[in-house]
Amino acid sequence: MECEMTETKTHTICIAAEFCKGCAICTTVCPEDLLKIDHSRLNTQGYHPVCVDDAQLCVGCGNCTIMCPDNALAVDISIEQAG
């Protein structure tokens, strides 16, 4: 899976824009309201994919990963933070 990776101090956010169908489920479960549908672009399937508004504010809860029906999002917690 090719993804757009954004790293914070504690975790990495990966968005596979080509898998995203723009359903916006992830935007509703983000407690920080950081995920937005990017209406400025289309993926090869013709959908507006999701993007992260300000990754540094992400708490790494993983709600987006759990709820995404297309597995287009992943949040990986760093080893140092998890341990």
Backbone as a ProteinNet text record, in pm:
[ID]
protein_1_A
[PRIMARY]
MECEMTETKTHTICIAAEFCKGCAICTTVCPEDLLKIDHSRLNTQGYHPVCVDDAQLCVGCGNCTIMCPDNALAVDISIEQAG
[TERTIARY]
84.2	0	88.8	71.1	144	64.9	134.3	60.6	138.5	62.6	120.9	144.9	271.8	304.5	333.5	278.4	303.7	351	467.9	521.8	504.8	466.6	460.9	566.4	572.8	671.7	641.4	515.1	477.2	424.9	389.5	331.6	340.8	304.3	303.4	161.9	116.1	-15.1	7.6	-58.6	-45.2	-182.5	-194.2	-318.6	-293.6	-363.7	-355.4	-468.1	-440.6	-541.9	-609.1	-537.9	-595.5	-701.8	-698	-799	-919.7	-902.3	-1006.3	-1120.7	-1243.6	-1362.4	-1433.9	-1371.3	-1428.5	-1557.6	-1576.8	-1701.8	-1715	-1602.4	-1596.2	-1627.7	-1633.6	-1655.3	-1542.2	-1420.7	-1305.9	-1315	-1370.8	-1380.3	-1476.5	-1572.1	-1670.1	-1622.6	-1523.4	-1476.4	-1346.9	-1288	-1164.6	-1198.5	-1146.5	-1180.3	-1122.8	-1022.8	-960.3	-1008.9	-1097.2	-1153.3	-1043.8	-946.5	-830.3	-840.5	-930.8	-942.7	-1048.3	-1013.2	-1102.5	-1101.4	-1210.1	-1212.7	-1146.3	-1048.9	-973.5	-1047.1	-1128.7	-1207.7	-1125.3	-996.9	-911.5	-847.1	-866.6	-806.6	-894.3	-867.6	-935.7	-831.2	-864.1	-774.4	-809.7	-741.3	-762.9	-899.7	-965.9	-1100.8	-1207.9	-1165.2	-1258.4	-1318.2	-1258	-1307.1	-1217.1	-1275.5	-1198.3	-1147.6	-1015.9	-963.1	-955.4	-935.3	-921.6	-778.8	-763.1	-630.7	-629.8	-509.8	-494.5	-474.6	-556.2	-550.4	-423.4	-397.4	-277	-231.1	-144.5	-102	-41.1	22.5	86.9	-13.9	-141.1	-244.4	-310.3	-275.3	-331.6	-287.6	-384.5	-355.6	-322	-332.8	-295.9	-393.5	-519.6	-619.2	-648.1	-634.9	-659.7	-805.4	-894	-1035.8	-1054.4	-978.9	-989.8	-952.2	-847.1	-800.8	-906.2	-964.6	-1065.1	-1190.3	-1233.4	-1360.3	-1353.9	-1237.7	-1227.1	-1264.2	-1371	-1413	-1320.2	-1232.8	-1144.5	-998	-970.1	-831.8	-740.4	-790.5	-712.8	-631.1	-649.9	-579.6	-510.6	-395.8	-326.4	-255.1	-260.9	-187.4	-97.3	33	130	196.1	181.8	243.6	389.5	478.5	621.2	651.4	755.9	797.4	828.7	897.3	935.4	813.2	708.9	587.3	507.5	500.3	418.4	479.2	610.8	679.3	682.1
-117.8	0	124.2	207.4	333.4	436.6	505.5	599.9	728.9	830.4	959.2	952.7	957.3	943.6	1078.9	1096.7	1215.8	1170.4	1216.2	1175.7	1285.2	1241.9	1331.7	1282.8	1341.2	1297.2	1157.7	1119.1	992	885	921.7	823.1	867.5	775.7	802.6	781.1	875	864.8	833.1	729.8	688.4	693.2	769.1	776.1	724	617.3	561.1	624.9	740	818.8	741.9	649.8	572.9	474.1	434.7	343.6	418.8	546.4	627.1	656.3	634.1	662.2	788.2	860.9	986.9	972.6	861.5	838.1	927.8	977.3	1070.5	1007.9	876.5	813.1	852	849.8	883	1025.1	1115	1254.9	1269.4	1178.8	1187.6	1124.2	1035.1	966.7	1024.4	1119.7	1182.4	1276.4	1248.4	1331.9	1473.4	1491.7	1623	1695.9	1632.8	1690.9	1732.8	1643.7	1674.9	1621.7	1530.5	1472.1	1546.2	1577.5	1651.7	1584.3	1597.8	1552.7	1661.6	1620.3	1714	1736.4	1840.4	1869.4	1930.3	1952.6	2012.5	1908.6	1780	1677.5	1553	1472.5	1345.3	1234.9	1117	1003.5	938.2	831.6	769.6	702.8	681.4	624.3	733	859.5	969.9	1020.9	982.7	1025.5	1134.5	1216.6	1313.9	1242.1	1223.8	1150.1	1237.3	1170.8	1238.3	1293.1	1395.4	1448.7	1489.2	1505.8	1546.5	1696.8	1762.7	1908.1	1953.3	1902	1937.1	1813.1	1735.4	1607.1	1617.3	1727.1	1741.5	1740.5	1766.3	1765	1628.1	1534	1399.8	1330.2	1269.7	1200.9	1053.3	1005.5	867.6	763.5	798.7	706.1	587.7	608.3	501.5	481.8	569.8	556.9	555	637.8	644.6	511.8	450.1	321.9	213.6	212.1	111.7	126.5	249.3	273.3	278.2	295.2	306.8	174.9	174	49.9	7.4	96.6	66.4	51.4	51.6	40.2	143.6	264.3	371.4	451.1	424.4	498.6	403.4	446.9	372.1	471.2	442.7	521.9	424.3	445.9	359	434	378.9	437.4	394.5	488.1	455.2	364.6	285.2	192.9	266.7	379.4	455.1	500.7	543.9	593.1	478.4	367	254.2	184	183.3	108.9	179.9
0	0	0	-98.5	-105	-25.3	66.1	149	170.7	207.3	244.5	394.4	434.9	575.9	638.7	757.9	836.9	973.4	1014	1142.9	1246.6	1366.5	1481	1579.9	1697.6	1796.9	1849.8	1850.1	1911.5	1816.5	1694.8	1604.6	1458.6	1371.4	1227.8	1175.1	1094.2	1031.2	883.6	836.5	696.3	630.8	523.5	448	306.7	271.3	136.6	54.6	-2.4	-72.1	-185.4	-247.4	-358.5	-311.2	-183.8	-129.1	-75.3	-45.6	18.4	-77.9	-31.3	-112	-64.1	27.5	72.4	149.9	217.8	290.7	413.9	464.8	578.4	713.1	722	852.4	947.8	900.2	985.3	1040.2	962.1	1006.7	1124	1134.8	1242.8	1372.3	1364.4	1485.9	1541.3	1473	1521.8	1638.3	1759	1874.6	1865.9	1782.1	1766.6	1641.6	1564.6	1442	1343.5	1323.4	1239.4	1096.4	1072.3	939.3	860.2	736	646.6	509.9	437.7	298.4	214.8	134.5	51.9	-80.7	-84.8	-204.9	-318.1	-292.6	-395.7	-487.5	-457.6	-543.5	-550.7	-652.7	-672.8	-682.2	-630.4	-651.3	-784.2	-820.3	-951.7	-963.1	-850.3	-851.9	-868.4	-863	-877.8	-748.6	-634.4	-504.1	-445.5	-361.8	-283.8	-159.8	-145.9	-30.8	95	204.7	332.8	346.7	428.4	460.4	607.4	662.6	802.2	806.4	886.8	898.6	970.7	1090	1166.8	1241.7	1180.5	1234.6	1373.3	1403.9	1534.7	1649.4	1620.5	1724.1	1739.7	1653.7	1659	1787.9	1858.2	1984	1962.8	1839.3	1808.2	1859.1	1875.1	1931.2	1838.3	1707.1	1610.8	1573	1618.8	1582.2	1430.9	1360.4	1214.3	1149.7	1200.4	1148.4	1170.3	1288.3	1323.1	1237.4	1214.5	1147.1	994.7	936.8	791.1	722.8	643.1	577.3	463	418.8	306.3	345.8	475.6	525.2	462.3	448.4	386.3	487.6	617.4	721.8	817.9	868.5	973.2	1064.5	1194.7	1292.7	1365.3	1355.8	1421	1535.2	1657	1775	1778.9	1810.2	1814.6	1932.9	1920.9	2024.5	2154.3	2145.9	2263.7	2342.1	2271.4	2335.4	2395.9	2322.9	2367.3	2487.8	2499.5	2604.1	2730.2
[MASK]
+++++++++++++++++++++++++++++++++++++++++++++++++++++++++++++++++++++++++++++++++++

